[in-house]
Amino acid sequence: MKIKPGMHVVILMGGIGSEREISLKSGQACSNALKENGFKVTELDFNSSIINKLISLKPDVCFNALHGHYGEDGNIQGLLNILKIPYTHSGVFTSAIAMHKIHFKKLITKVTENMINPICFPKTLEFKEGNFLSVKDYNGPYVIKPINGGSSVGVLIIKNNNEAPTKNKWPINNNLMAENLVGTRELTVTVLKERPLCVTEIETGKENDFYNYNAKYKNGKSFHQLPAKIPNLTSQKAMEWALNAHKIIGCNGISRSDFRYDPVDDELFMLEINTQPGMTKTSLAPEQAAFCKIDMIKMVKILIEEAKYEC
């Protein structure tokens, strides 16, 4: 959209899901950057009265800083479409597909299977019947995670089936998936306005098995190596996969794709795509943008320029 002087931007932040605190931090960081751009900014905590508040505020555009359910799964996008308010980030279909990890995996696998460089994912595993969250006919380490979710909330690595928790101790056991644990190195790529920025390798402390919630959002709990010290061909592949996935499902403005890499067999696996990447002080997308000489002020301006609603 065309930016005009004095535009009123409403930042949608907070919400009622498990990622509320991260959304508030992302929203505050974006609010500060938008004000530096000269926008009139209103911070709006998402709740059940959101419709009346948006009608009353009459914003020129909404900056979507929500994470997780309602903000990242197509719900708020559909509402903004109905109200005909332009918004940042991706639309209804894209958000819904990206949020559902199995649907996203199936779609990307099918579309890219005949490409020169098809996108590979870890094998999806089936759960056994019974009280424990163990999987069928698989003896290796595996990962249990919510089908819909982000920020690594509810993700658990099972190194031995005897370690699997009972279903009644897992609050969201009806919406889970399992994958074999692949690779030893965590990689991520941000795509901004159809430009893959770089590949970051994420290293976590010994107290964290993977890039979990604690490692993501607490200072000093993870180290980001950018650009990642991996073979050039692997780096190019990761950026190509991130861009292809971004385009295939129709991402708008920004996305961040996460990968696992096995340096022994030189194998790369895509895990998922995030249409609402974090924008906090420790977040990966702003860090990668800064590496490419795009500061936070310029980054949020680009996202406002890309804002739209779907007819």
Summary of the structure (lengths in Angstrom):
residues: 311
radius of gyration: 19.4
end to end distance: 14.6
largest distance: 61.5
contacts: 1034
relative contact order: 0.17
helix: 33%
strand: 25%
